[in-house]
Amino acid sequence: MIRSLTLPLLAVVMLAAACTGARTPTAGTATSPSAAAVADAQRRVLATRYLAIATVGNRGLDRAFHGLDGPDQGDLVAARADLHDAAATERLFDRSLLAIASPSAIEATAHAVVSVNEARAILTSKAAASASLQQLRRYEQQISAANDAVVQQVRILRTQLGLPPAETG
């Protein structure tokens, strides 16, 4: 999978070098960009792909939890639907994240993010199966702790991708 990114990244790096007025190589010199330049370009591509799926995921979670904390707070059926939506959003994010071909260190962190996010999705699904609002509310502290674990792993991933910390609210 990584190889599928190498050729386009190489083209981007070579185009960038050409646009900066780089000298034309003389006979016998290497024409390939440095490994660091390719790695940096690949990291930027991965960061862009990550941000695209994270933005969609965060919007979905914001909608679900806004409803749960706001207008649906006293409505068990609506609250359960919000939690089902949140769990589906979490799982879609996981599938999308794992579909991004990454170097091994970043891929290992992505798997760690998915692992803790799946644990949160399981709790969210259990809460969605609650028979009463009181039972549903008992899951809030567990879901909050699971969210902290996700935030911690996402922070590591964002650092590896050269991204600033995520905004939390």
Phi, psi and omega per residue, in radians:
M1 nan -0.678 -3.141
I2 -1.100 -0.640 -3.135
R3 -1.053 -0.543 -3.129
S4 -1.144 -0.365 3.095
L5 -1.592 -0.349 -3.004
T6 -1.084 -0.850 -3.099
L7 -1.109 -0.853 3.103
P8 -1.089 -0.658 3.130
L9 -1.158 -0.689 3.118
L10 -1.086 -0.721 3.123
A11 -1.112 -0.727 3.123
V12 -1.098 -0.791 -3.127
V13 -1.128 -0.743 -3.138
M14 -1.166 -0.663 3.100
L15 -1.133 -0.737 3.114
A16 -1.083 -0.721 3.118
A17 -1.124 -0.678 3.140
A18 -1.167 -0.642 -3.116
C19 -1.296 -0.300 -3.129
T20 -1.627 0.114 3.091
G21 1.404 0.477 3.127
A22 -1.114 2.566 3.140
R23 -1.196 2.628 3.036
T24 -1.287 2.267 -3.105
P25 -1.103 2.553 3.075
T26 -1.537 2.913 -3.123
A27 -0.991 2.368 3.077
G28 1.554 -0.041 3.103
T29 -1.742 2.716 -3.124
A30 -1.245 2.478 3.128
T31 -1.862 -0.061 -3.108
S32 -1.503 2.565 3.118
P33 -1.207 2.852 3.138
S34 -1.150 2.708 3.123
A35 -1.067 -0.614 -3.141
A36 -1.135 -0.696 3.138
A37 -1.158 -0.718 3.103
V38 -1.132 -0.777 -3.138
A39 -1.082 -0.718 3.137
D40 -1.146 -0.746 3.112
A41 -1.122 -0.717 3.120
Q42 -1.121 -0.714 3.135
R43 -1.083 -0.716 3.122
R44 -1.126 -0.694 3.102
V45 -1.118 -0.797 3.121
L46 -1.078 -0.730 3.128
A47 -1.070 -0.734 3.126
T48 -1.108 -0.768 3.129
R49 -1.137 -0.725 3.110
Y50 -1.066 -0.842 -3.114
L51 -1.038 -0.632 3.123
A52 -1.083 -0.818 -3.122
I53 -1.323 -0.581 3.120
A54 -1.159 -0.672 3.126
T55 -1.091 -0.816 3.116
V56 -1.099 -0.789 -3.141
G57 -1.087 -0.790 -3.131
N58 -1.118 -0.670 3.094
R59 -1.103 -0.745 3.115
G60 -1.102 -0.752 3.119
L61 -1.177 -0.691 3.109
D62 -1.041 -0.773 3.115
R63 -1.072 -0.832 -3.084
A64 -1.112 -0.797 -3.082
F65 -1.374 -0.435 3.029
H66 -1.112 -0.791 3.112
G67 -1.094 -0.733 -3.107
L68 -1.149 -0.699 -3.122
D69 -1.484 -0.283 -3.056
G70 -1.995 -1.882 -2.987
P71 -1.111 -0.416 -3.096
D72 -1.708 0.087 -3.030
Q73 -0.965 -0.680 -3.105
G74 -1.769 0.168 -3.075
D75 -2.027 1.842 -3.057
L76 -1.032 -0.782 -3.096
V77 -1.101 -0.802 3.139
A78 -1.179 -0.697 3.125
A79 -1.108 -0.721 3.095
R80 -1.104 -0.716 3.106
A81 -1.095 -0.721 3.093
D82 -1.036 -0.758 -3.129
L83 -1.186 -0.657 3.066
H84 -1.092 -0.729 3.102
D85 -1.090 -0.732 3.141
A86 -1.094 -0.793 3.139
A87 -1.104 -0.716 3.112
A88 -1.122 -0.695 3.106
T89 -1.101 -0.767 3.134
E90 -1.059 -0.750 -3.115
R91 -1.246 -0.616 3.065
L92 -1.120 -0.750 3.082
F93 -1.009 -0.806 -3.130
D94 -1.020 -0.843 3.139
R95 -1.077 -0.737 -3.138
S96 -1.149 -0.706 3.137
L97 -1.133 -0.743 -3.132
L98 -1.234 -0.327 3.120
A99 -1.353 -0.222 3.127
I100 -1.438 2.103 3.094
A101 -1.264 2.185 -3.063
S102 -2.355 2.730 2.993
P103 -1.056 2.776 -2.970
S104 -1.003 -0.726 -3.122
A105 -1.118 -0.761 3.126
I106 -1.220 -0.676 3.117
E107 -1.091 -0.679 3.107
A108 -1.090 -0.728 3.110
T109 -1.181 -0.691 3.100
A110 -1.039 -0.707 3.094
H111 -1.142 -0.628 3.086
A112 -1.152 -0.708 3.080
V113 -1.059 -0.821 -3.127
V114 -1.091 -0.689 -3.133
S115 -1.058 -0.874 -3.126
V116 -1.273 -0.552 3.104
N117 -1.202 -0.640 3.096
E118 -1.160 -0.660 3.079
A119 -1.068 -0.701 3.103
R120 -1.166 -0.704 3.131
A121 -1.108 -0.652 3.096
I122 -1.101 -0.787 3.098
L123 -1.095 -0.724 3.140
T124 -1.088 -0.727 3.108
S125 -1.150 -0.687 3.085
K126 -1.100 -0.749 3.111
A127 -1.089 -0.640 -3.138
A128 -1.161 -0.353 3.131
A129 -1.585 0.093 -3.107
S130 -1.044 2.511 -3.132
A131 -1.572 -0.194 3.134
S132 -2.608 2.813 3.080
L133 -1.108 -0.628 3.118
Q134 -1.085 -0.776 3.117
Q135 -1.129 -0.720 3.120
L136 -1.058 -0.758 -3.115
R137 -1.114 -0.456 3.119
R138 -1.152 -0.332 3.128
Y139 -1.471 -0.259 -3.015
E140 -0.987 -0.802 -3.111
Q141 -1.158 -0.686 3.114
Q142 -1.156 -0.718 3.122
I143 -1.152 -0.673 3.105
S144 -1.099 -0.744 3.096
A145 -1.129 -0.699 3.106
A146 -1.141 -0.638 3.105
N147 -1.107 -0.696 3.104
D148 -1.030 -0.697 3.120
A149 -1.147 -0.679 3.105
V150 -1.128 -0.806 -3.129
V151 -1.017 -0.724 -3.139
Q152 -1.097 -0.794 -3.137
Q153 -1.216 -0.658 3.104
V154 -1.120 -0.659 3.105
R155 -1.030 -0.740 3.117
I156 -1.126 -0.795 -3.134
L157 -1.080 -0.786 -3.136
R158 -1.090 -0.659 3.084
T159 -1.093 -0.786 3.121
Q160 -1.092 -0.536 -3.135
L161 -1.530 0.003 3.135
G162 1.310 0.436 -3.123
L163 -1.768 2.654 3.048
P164 -1.232 2.877 3.093
P165 -1.017 2.610 3.133
A166 -1.224 2.577 3.038
E167 -1.294 2.370 3.092
T168 -2.065 2.629 -3.103
G169 -2.731 nan nan
